[in-house]
Amino acid sequence: MPTINISEIKSIDKRDLYILLSHYLKVPYYKIITDRITEVDKGFMDMVNERRVGVPVAKIIGSKEFYGLDFITNQYTLDPRPETELMIDCLTQHVNRNEEIAMLDLGCGTGCIGITALTLYKESTCDFVDICEKALATTEANCQAHKAQDRARFIQSDWFDKVPRNKEYDVILCNPPYIRTDYDLDRDTLHDPHLALFGGEDGLACYRKIVPHLRRHCKYIALLEIGYDQGQSVVELVRNSYGGWESVEVRKDYGGHDRLVICKKRQPNTELQPSL
Ligand SMILES: C[S@@+](CC[C@H](N)C(=O)[O-])C[C@H]1O[C@@H](n2cnc3c(N)ncnc32)[C@H](O)[C@@H]1O
């Protein structure tokens, strides 16, 4: 097949170009640079052209890295976002890595949050919930890829509807759709499923459905991802839902934006030890 000189491909970002090349040539990313690969066959331009018209790299290659792990992603799942990694940092700051915990990943999509947690908490279990059957199937495939399927359970449910009524989780991890319906999406986000993005007129519709159930199902801590301007509203929803929270706090991400609401049921005691 005719080839093209890589230095002539200027229509897409260089990092995207290297990720696509690494996938196309089936070589590790770093080798693209260290081996000074200069030519590729012209078939590669199909991928470049997809990227040029706005298809995200993750959707072209069918995978996205999250917390150093690769996750299968597709048209039914949100591509894992770097800002969501804060949830994992926060989890490890609040719960000691030696603990055996029962977790719930609510609105799991690729399963990136719960699966990453399972790889860190090796004696622990996670229930994965999503309303979308195909997203849940993707979570299952990712669990298998990361050898976590034996500690995972999959529940297709509208939030807590099919979660057993008396089931308690030490940790609830949830990144619900929270974008306002009238928000102008950027070009890449347009390719994510709308079911994973939109949270009604004010972006808070999913929290209103989820929060009233936290009291019953959360034993120790619930981490909720939020939009940059939703901190106070979600804190109020949580506080108004139940007076027994020990603390409900907003945590900023590394870019300085509100990103998580941390709801703690009680101080860690002899049952669950915090990280030191
Ligand atoms: C923002 S995405 C988060 C995906 C993944 N947890 C992550 O952080 O990358 C929200 C997820 O919630 C799911 N979802 C939307 N509405 C739901 C509902 N009513 N019940 C359960 N899951 C829902 C979507 O299918 C999507 O996978």
The ligand as an ORCA input file, in Angstrom:
! r2SCAN-3c Opt
* xyz 0 1
  C     -21.888     10.837     33.348
  S     -22.079      9.149     32.885
  C     -20.863      8.405     33.979
  C     -20.252      7.140     33.441
  C     -19.065      6.628     34.289
  N     -19.467      6.361     35.633
  C     -17.945      7.652     34.281
  O     -17.751      8.347     35.287
  O     -17.250      7.764     33.263
  C     -23.624      8.749     33.629
  C     -24.100      7.317     33.481
  O     -25.376      7.216     34.121
  C     -26.221      6.383     33.346
  N     -27.614      6.748     33.634
  C     -28.352      7.758     33.105
  N     -29.581      7.757     33.607
  C     -29.640      6.713     34.478
  C     -30.667      6.192     35.310
  N     -31.877      6.743     35.339
  N     -30.377      5.126     36.089
  C     -29.142      4.558     36.050
  N     -28.140      4.997     35.268
  C     -28.375      6.071     34.501
  C     -25.804      6.634     31.913
  O     -26.181      5.571     31.067
  C     -24.289      6.827     32.068
  O     -23.622      5.602     31.887
*
